[in-house]
């Protein structure tokens, strides 16, 4: 009887919880440039200092890498 009362008390909280199947986090789209080097981190590429990456999603946060500039090539700015 006590466990039934606990179940009745907790049931509204369980129905108000968000589903675990859908995530509220959006997956970032990584579009690597074809004119830069290999990835140095997750969706981060090192481009020579004279090269501008040819991917529309690439942007720099002012970080440097050996021989150039690090660019993040995902949809998050």
Secondary structure as GFF3:
##gff-version 3
##sequence-region A 1 77
A	DSSP	alpha_helix	2	16	.	.	.	ID=ss1
A	DSSP	beta_strand	39	41	.	.	.	ID=ss2
A	DSSP	beta_strand	44	48	.	.	.	ID=ss3
A	DSSP	beta_strand	59	65	.	.	.	ID=ss4
A	DSSP	beta_strand	68	72	.	.	.	ID=ss5
###
